[in-house]
Each structure stands twice: as structure tokens, then as C-alpha cells.
Amino acid sequence: MKSVLIIDDDRLIRKTLNSHLTKRGFEVQLAESGEAGLRRFAEACPDLVLLDIRLPDTDGLEVLRRITEQGTRTAVLMMTAFDDMQSTITATKIGAFEYLVKPLSFIDLDLTMDK
């Protein structure tokens, strides 16, 4: 079973994504902050991370850096409610697989995850 870690401070988004991905057969882990997400990442070593760029305790780009520094093959999809080209470019350079704008379309999310 493929595993996904969702790192987002919005409870409703975590709940909605958890429900959708569980129905698709994924094992889902949840984290509400960057530090909690990094701890869960170290424990679970998921196949995929859905990472919000704006978190209450640390910047999502910093979390992305710390994940990619570990040299795992985990794909990271960045999520944001703000369509900011500079953040998109930075995230891609750091190692994000894709950058999705909220509100997320489950069709777009599923297509991206299937890549």
C-alpha cells in the first residue's frame, strides 16, 4: 500500500484529503505543522508528501528543503492558496515534484499523483 503524509495547518483540508486518499487505497498520515510533519516523515518515510507552503511554525519551503536533504525518493507536492510564481520556481528548484493551487481539484490531484 502506498503511503501519503499530509502536512497542512487547515483541519478541514487535512480531513478532506485524508478521506479522499483513504478511499483511493492510500495509507495516510497527518500533521498540522512543519515540525510535526518532519517528525512523521522520519517515522513513516512516506511515498508522497502533500505539503502546504504556509504553515504556522515554519515555512513549507524549509520543510521541503529538510525532506529533500534526506535523500529519499519521496515525491513532494506543494500546495498553496496563493498563486505565487516565485514560490513555485523556488519549490521546483528545491525538489518539489509539483505545485498545486488551492482549492485543490481532486481530478488534478489524482492525475498528478498518478504521475
C-alpha positions as CSV (number, residue, x, y, z in Angstrom):
1,M,0.0,0.0,0.0
2,K,1.3,3.5,-0.9
3,S,1.6,6.0,1.9
4,V,0.9,9.7,1.9
5,L,1.8,12.3,4.5
6,I,-0.4,15.5,4.5
7,I,1.2,18.5,6.2
8,D,-1.3,21.3,6.4
9,D,-2.5,23.6,9.2
10,D,-6.1,23.6,8.0
11,R,-8.0,20.9,9.7
12,L,-10.7,20.8,7.1
13,I,-8.2,20.3,4.3
14,R,-6.5,17.5,6.2
15,K,-9.8,15.8,6.8
16,T,-11.0,16.1,3.2
17,L,-7.7,14.9,1.7
18,N,-7.5,12.1,4.2
19,S,-11.0,10.9,3.3
20,H,-10.3,11.1,-0.5
21,L,-6.9,9.4,-0.4
22,T,-8.1,6.7,2.0
23,K,-10.9,5.8,-0.4
24,R,-8.2,5.5,-3.1
25,G,-6.4,3.0,-1.0
26,F,-3.6,5.1,0.4
27,E,-2.3,4.8,3.9
28,V,-2.5,8.4,5.2
29,Q,-0.6,10.2,7.9
30,L,-1.5,13.7,9.0
31,A,0.5,16.6,10.5
32,E,-0.7,20.1,11.4
33,S,2.7,21.9,11.4
34,G,6.1,21.8,9.8
35,E,7.8,20.3,12.8
36,A,5.1,17.7,13.3
37,G,5.3,16.9,9.6
38,L,9.1,16.4,9.8
39,R,8.7,14.0,12.8
40,R,6.0,12.0,11.0
41,F,8.2,11.9,7.9
42,A,11.1,10.5,9.8
43,E,8.8,7.9,11.4
44,A,6.8,6.8,8.4
45,C,9.1,7.6,5.4
46,P,6.0,8.0,3.1
47,D,6.0,7.6,-0.7
48,L,4.4,11.0,-1.1
49,V,4.1,14.3,0.9
50,L,1.3,16.8,0.3
51,L,2.9,20.0,1.8
52,D,1.3,23.4,2.4
53,I,3.6,26.2,1.7
54,R,2.3,28.4,4.6
55,L,2.5,26.7,8.0
56,P,2.2,28.2,11.5
57,D,5.6,27.3,12.8
58,T,7.9,27.1,9.7
59,D,7.8,27.9,6.0
60,G,6.8,25.0,3.8
61,L,9.8,25.6,1.6
62,E,12.1,25.0,4.6
63,V,10.2,21.7,5.3
64,L,10.7,20.8,1.7
65,R,14.5,21.5,2.0
66,R,14.8,19.3,5.0
67,I,12.9,16.5,3.4
68,T,14.9,16.6,0.2
69,E,18.2,16.8,2.1
70,Q,17.4,13.3,3.5
71,G,17.9,11.9,0.0
72,T,14.8,9.8,0.0
73,R,12.8,9.0,-3.2
74,T,9.7,10.6,-1.6
75,A,7.8,12.9,-4.0
76,V,6.6,16.2,-2.6
77,L,3.6,18.1,-3.9
78,M,3.4,21.6,-2.7
79,M,0.0,23.2,-2.0
80,T,-0.9,26.8,-1.6
81,A,-3.9,29.1,-1.6
82,F,-1.6,31.8,-3.1
83,D,-0.6,31.5,-6.8
84,D,2.9,32.9,-6.3
85,M,5.3,32.3,-9.3
86,Q,8.5,32.9,-7.2
87,S,7.4,30.3,-4.6
88,T,6.6,27.9,-7.5
89,I,10.1,28.3,-9.0
90,T,11.8,28.0,-5.7
91,A,9.9,24.9,-4.7
92,T,10.7,23.3,-8.0
93,K,14.4,24.1,-7.7
94,I,14.5,22.6,-4.2
95,G,12.9,19.4,-5.4
96,A,9.1,19.6,-5.4
97,F,7.5,17.3,-7.9
98,E,4.6,19.6,-8.5
99,Y,3.0,22.8,-7.2
100,L,-0.8,22.8,-6.8
101,V,-3.1,25.8,-6.1
102,K,-5.9,25.5,-3.6
103,P,-8.8,24.9,-3.7
104,L,-7.5,21.6,-5.0
105,S,-9.4,19.7,-7.7
106,F,-9.4,16.0,-6.9
107,I,-9.1,15.3,-10.6
108,D,-5.9,17.4,-10.9
109,L,-4.6,15.9,-7.6
110,D,-5.3,12.3,-8.8
111,L,-3.7,12.9,-12.2
112,T,-0.6,14.4,-10.5
113,M,-0.3,11.6,-8.0
114,D,-0.6,9.0,-10.8
115,K,2.5,10.5,-12.5
